[in-house]
């Protein structure tokens, strides 16, 4: 009898503590929201490596190596360089300039390849999650994409983005920052046949920007730069926040 009463007490305590445990699980550092962007991108990368055929993996690897061989990273703007001013149209059709934003505070400028790129979408979502912290530090976040406005506004809406998404048609601004490269013919063919890159960019040049991220001070000086030949590697939002 005493054993039964003891067991009933244990079950009652477990029932009472269950909601608290659920709340702890929601705020646990292991939940998806608190994952680093790198861990999320690495998971995506591992999934690709597991499922893609060997030919496709080789073509994409050759594309990354081609960027290295052509010294694109060497020619890109880096810490200490002056960021060129630009004026572009945002997703809703209004003109936005770098100089006007710098009058309000420092600027985080990131390039993304397009809404067709899953690594870009994961990065945009991670940057959106960090946006309140960026704003608290007085910084403005802007994203550049070679997509035509109709595509960029779709990307903005799909990801519920609350920062400026600017259409850099023909990669003119990205070119001024030295981060544009030309796809190999093999990668270009995969992109065109897979989702129609030329429709997204409004041309068939097969050019994209590196997934670069810059932090630009009030005087236009670059004080943080993330550059990588591998499109699957991105600036960590927490690292950018620390750079502020």
Secondary structure, 3 states (H helix, E strand, C coil): CHHHHHHHHHHHHHHHHHHHHHHHHHCCCCCHHHCCHHHHHHHHHHHHHHHCCHHHHHHHHHHHHHHHHCCHHHHCCCCCCECCCCEEEECCCCEEEHHHHHCCCCEEEEECCCCCCHHHHHHHHHHHHHHHHHHHCCCEEEEEECCCHHHHHHHHHHCCCCCEEEECHHHHHHHHCCCEEECCHHHHHHHHHHCCHHHHHCCCCCEEECCCEEEECCCCEEEEEECCCCCCCCCCHHHHHHHC
